[in-house]
Amino acid sequence: MISKACPIGSRRLSFGVCEGFNSGAKKLDTNSDFEDERITKDIYDKKHQDYADKLQLLEIELSEHRTADYDYQTTVASVLSVARRAKDIFNSSETHEKRAFLNYLIQNPTVNEKTLGFTLRSPYNLVLELADRPNWLWGLDDVRTCLIIEKGSKYEYLCPKTS
């Protein structure tokens, strides 16, 4: 039986064995130690089929992630392109096209006396928020050096002390 706990400094590998589990162990004499404990062809075929099925599922999952990654990149490129050219698109459009473009970008427009209020639709609201930041990767250092713990709808950051 394999122990569930791994020795300090080693990690559990995906197939359930601790890394370096055999270091320092005596070499087994395969002729005498396991003569009576060989697996049958049926057990081997079943395990082989199980692993083949798992491999196929992982390949499907990897393919889905690659497709999603490509779709994400395409969407981001389109959003940034529209955001960058919004003024030119608006100025070169006809009146009905301007209305359609504004309906595409703006949600919940309101008029308060002579002031127009609106919110941008997602994801254009994020582009506007990021436009005021000099560094779009503002949280990268936190992700690299801090432990982020989700607590309900809030996050707690545990960062190493810098001296």
Long-range contacts (C-beta under 8 A, 24 or more apart in sequence): 79-123, 79-124, 79-127, 80-127, 82-124, 83-124, 83-127
